[in-house]
Amino acid sequence: MDQTTLNIIVVGLSFALYFGIAILARAGSTAEFYAAGRGVNPVINGMATAADWMSAASFISMAGLIAFVGYNNSTFLMGWTGGYVLMAMLLAPYLRKFGKYTVPEFVGDRFYSNTARVVAVVALIVMSVTYVIGQMAGAGVAFSRFLEVDNTTGLLIASAVVFVYAVLGGMKGITYTQVAQYCVLIVAYTIPAIFISLQLTGQFLPQIGLFSEHAASGQYLLVTLDGLLTDLGFTAYTTGSSPWLMALFTLSLMIGTAGLPHVIIRFFTVPRVADARWSAGWALVFIALLYLTAPAVGAMARLNIMTTMWPQGVQGEAVAVEDLPDWFETWRVTGLLGVEDKNGDGKIQYYNDKSEAMTALAAERGWAGNELVTFNRDILVLANPEIAGLPGWVIALIAAGGIAAALSTAAGLLLAISSAISHDLIKSTINPGISEKGELLAARISMSVAIVVATYLGLNPPGFAAQVVALAFGLAAASLFPTLMMGIFSKRINSAGATAGMLAGLISTTLYLFLYLGWFFIPGTNMLTPDQYLFGIPPTHFGPIGALLNFGAAYLVSSMTAEPPQEIQDLVESVRIPRGAGAATGH
Amino acid sequence: MTKGGHALSDQDSANAYWKANLRLITWSLVVWALASFGFGILLRPLISGIAFGGTDLGFWFAQQGSIIVFLILIFNYAWRMNKLDAEHGVEE
């Protein structure tokens, strides 16, 4: 059986599983559609949250991001996990106690203002739609690469699958498919990592292997890696630069993570406030299983590449073209990996030709520039099973895992979008008299429209997909997180203050991104250049500054206007204590 | 502190509960920041003398230690708060 057939069988089986769950977990009421009837076990919810949160970027790209930069990209590891500490202590338990269905609903009720609610809906839709484009595109790429269909067909299959279980099951269907998707993606990620760790260090756990002795060189793995890299003119793996910018970027990712509505609403599905607290811990346990493996995968894959290119060490000869491993050829045809024998010696020299320190050595040894001309960082995870020489079914599992990561996040985002439309715009703002049945139908229609829009945008991705993710995190950090936190921790912030704060955060962040990256990210329309960064802060790091402006504006405007009415202050008192959350279960 | 005499002890208990929560959050966030921004990034040079698995302790904190600390913090918070709920009679 060839690899493509095997991939189709494994991916097909995973889809059959998702459809089975969708049929068993149909939503019969709005409570089930929006919050899975609030009956989800905290451990199960933790697992679903992990799948909801870990996107194609976490699964496919993160290990590569770390591998090719080293220590400095630890920011992703700390930033994308540290946000859960903020969410667990500052948001999740209180919002669960509030006991409603959406994030804008809390903003609207706590700040007794439909304007505030609509601003929150706009922020939610902008950040979730930008995020979902990346997921749909990611699913399309995974399909086309492993199942040998073209990108468009791949994307349409992905949308159809999401359509079936998200429209039918709402939050209830999404929750249990996310659990299945988590299992698929974590098994797919860990198996190759364990084998690579065993091969390189003899350690079963990659997390320990990363800090262990490299069997072939008899030195610590990281010492060997640092040595090879610096000998070839690259920066050492374990050294860093610009610590303050690293800290700011980490903080930006943390606050952004805590403010993502599709993750926050997952905590509305557990029965009690105490469960929401435990569930945040379990979510991080399941996320950490991947996030603690990723740095090991990164370092080990980087070392594998170095020793593949320099089989006799840096002092010896480079790898000969005919000795390149098979996986090189597999990935060369995709265009993601490319070699070019510039000096025509039949060998492939891989080194940093931009390093001035290498000029003399290159001249002396007859090198004419780096000959590993293309190496897409996403290959690392996808090619891991081939690099480790693992059987075909593991490669098929990676295909299913990548698709599971993209679909689970897309479904969560689509639910956040559709519930904001059907519940906050239709039910709360436009047609308060809508019946339960009518709202459920509206929710299903909103979901369908959201999927169609996401599919369209996935097929015609705006050329700025990478920057757009920065926009989603920046907006989450600058708009929703501060407003939600103030709504819980301050009784004094009133509707004018919260609205002013959200607008200050939204506008300043968007403006900062547009000024440096171009209006609506259109290339060439940027009005300022990187050397004009305010205090040297790049646009991707702006989230915490936007959040600070939000806090400041909210405080200032609130202190100049009347304090919130007594019933709002009572509402704040009530979200602070768990008692009574169960009563919201059946509503 | 409270307006009107009724349910004075309830109000006091609720205030004490919220103060205890804020104290726990503050300490947790100090540790949160110390493990990540501190040992993982800004204070890394200070602890660079401590060797760890082929590199220094700061690298470990940045790639693994901080995540483990986050996990301990969240479970500790859940456990202490659920106990605090019962002590102040606000549990479900």
Chai-1 contact restraints between the chains, C-beta under 6 A:
chainA,res_idxA,chainB,res_idxB,connection_type,confidence,min_distance_angstrom,max_distance_angstrom,comment,restraint_id
A,Y71,B,F59,contact,1.0,0.0,6.0,A-B,restraint_1
A,S74,B,A62,contact,1.0,0.0,6.0,A-B,restraint_2
A,S74,B,Q63,contact,1.0,0.0,6.0,A-B,restraint_3
A,L77,B,Q63,contact,1.0,0.0,6.0,A-B,restraint_4
A,M78,B,S36,contact,1.0,0.0,6.0,A-B,restraint_5
A,M78,B,G40,contact,1.0,0.0,6.0,A-B,restraint_6
A,M78,B,S66,contact,1.0,0.0,6.0,A-B,restraint_7
A,T81,B,I67,contact,1.0,0.0,6.0,A-B,restraint_8
A,T81,B,F70,contact,1.0,0.0,6.0,A-B,restraint_9
A,G82,B,S36,contact,1.0,0.0,6.0,A-B,restraint_10
A,G82,B,F70,contact,1.0,0.0,6.0,A-B,restraint_11
A,V85,B,W32,contact,1.0,0.0,6.0,A-B,restraint_12
A,V85,B,F70,contact,1.0,0.0,6.0,A-B,restraint_13
A,V85,B,L73,contact,1.0,0.0,6.0,A-B,restraint_14
A,A88,B,I74,contact,1.0,0.0,6.0,A-B,restraint_15
A,M89,B,I25,contact,1.0,0.0,6.0,A-B,restraint_16
A,M89,B,Y77,contact,1.0,0.0,6.0,A-B,restraint_17
A,F211,B,G53,contact,1.0,0.0,6.0,A-B,restraint_18
A,Y220,B,G54,contact,1.0,0.0,6.0,A-B,restraint_19
A,L222,B,G54,contact,1.0,0.0,6.0,A-B,restraint_20
A,L222,B,T55,contact,1.0,0.0,6.0,A-B,restraint_21
A,V223,B,G54,contact,1.0,0.0,6.0,A-B,restraint_22
A,T238,B,T55,contact,1.0,0.0,6.0,A-B,restraint_23
A,T238,B,F59,contact,1.0,0.0,6.0,A-B,restraint_24
A,P243,B,I41,contact,1.0,0.0,6.0,A-B,restraint_25
A,P243,B,L42,contact,1.0,0.0,6.0,A-B,restraint_26
A,M246,B,I41,contact,1.0,0.0,6.0,A-B,restraint_27
A,A247,B,F37,contact,1.0,0.0,6.0,A-B,restraint_28
A,A247,B,I41,contact,1.0,0.0,6.0,A-B,restraint_29
A,A247,B,L42,contact,1.0,0.0,6.0,A-B,restraint_30
A,R272,B,E92,contact,1.0,0.0,6.0,A-B,restraint_31
A,A274,B,N82,contact,1.0,0.0,6.0,A-B,restraint_32
A,R277,B,A78,contact,1.0,0.0,6.0,A-B,restraint_33
A,R277,B,M81,contact,1.0,0.0,6.0,A-B,restraint_34
A,W278,B,A78,contact,1.0,0.0,6.0,A-B,restraint_35
A,A280,B,I74,contact,1.0,0.0,6.0,A-B,restraint_36
A,G281,B,I74,contact,1.0,0.0,6.0,A-B,restraint_37
A,G281,B,F75,contact,1.0,0.0,6.0,A-B,restraint_38
A,G281,B,A78,contact,1.0,0.0,6.0,A-B,restraint_39
A,L284,B,L71,contact,1.0,0.0,6.0,A-B,restraint_40
A,L284,B,I74,contact,1.0,0.0,6.0,A-B,restraint_41
A,A288,B,I67,contact,1.0,0.0,6.0,A-B,restraint_42
A,Y291,B,I67,contact,1.0,0.0,6.0,A-B,restraint_43
A,L292,B,Q64,contact,1.0,0.0,6.0,A-B,restraint_44
A,P295,B,Q63,contact,1.0,0.0,6.0,A-B,restraint_45
A,R576,B,W18,contact,1.0,0.0,6.0,A-B,restraint_46
A,I577,B,V90,contact,1.0,0.0,6.0,A-B,restraint_47
A,P578,B,D85,contact,1.0,0.0,6.0,A-B,restraint_48
A,P578,B,V90,contact,1.0,0.0,6.0,A-B,restraint_49
A,P578,B,E92,contact,1.0,0.0,6.0,A-B,restraint_50
A,R579,B,V90,contact,1.0,0.0,6.0,A-B,restraint_51
A,R579,B,E92,contact,1.0,0.0,6.0,A-B,restraint_52
A,A581,B,E92,contact,1.0,0.0,6.0,A-B,restraint_53
A,G582,B,E92,contact,1.0,0.0,6.0,A-B,restraint_54
